[in-house]
Amino acid sequence: MIFGKFWGALRAQFNKLANYFWSADPIAQMQYEYDMAVEELKEGRKGLEIYRGLVERVSRQVGDGKRHVEKLEAQTKSYLKVGDRESAAKFALELQKAKGALAENEQQLSMHETAYENNLKKIQHANSRLGEVRDKIRKYDAELKMSEAEAEVAALAESFDMNVTTDFGQIEAAIQERIDRNRGRARVAADLSKKGIAEIQAEERMEATLAEEALAEFEAELGLATPETAPVKETPKKLGRATEKGS
């Protein structure tokens, strides 16, 4: 009872260990099972080759038995033709034994041929199934590697998500905040540098006008006024057509 429980627990642990390896690397396990099946198939093929050698030997015995029977028949007929019945009887008895042995060998040959063909079909079918398993291993291996790569890419893309809730997103937000603050300071400085420019320009224009008027008065006092510097007097405009003389 105690040993039964012990072996039951030990088998359970072995099953857990086997399940762990199966789940850890199923492709390797499939490849291992495939390799084991290939080795068994090789051993089966060797056994089939040996068995075929036995079949060939029985077949050769059947062929030799047929030739022996044919020879005995010919000898028996020959002695009968010459009237030697005693010798013909001896050969006839030996012929009877040879036919019995031949029939037994033919029966054995038929049985062995059938067994060989059945085993050959089984090995051929197993070989075909192994080919399918090999293709499945390659397919599953490629699909498993592709799915693992897709999962890694998805995890990588998720880790690089520019979300504010992530550390990288928070760092990026802090950088953008500093950039905005620096740009704001630059804008304020630019706006402050423009303050008073309009007043200064207006004052400069006024001073230029006053200077021009002072210069014109000075030229008038000296009699240096010219048509270009003298102020232009506006002439009254006449309305209607001018009357022609003598009309």
PENORCOR-V436004 format. One record per run of one state. SS is the DSSP state (2 for helix, 1 for strand, 0 for the rest). FROM is the first residue (numbers start at 1). TO is the last residue. If there is no record, write none. Layout:
((SS:FROM:TO) (SS:FROM:TO))
//
This chain:
((0:1:1) (2:2:24) (0:25:25) (2:26:81) (0:82:84) (2:85:159) (0:160:166) (2:167:193) (0:194:196) (2:197:222) (0:223:247))
//
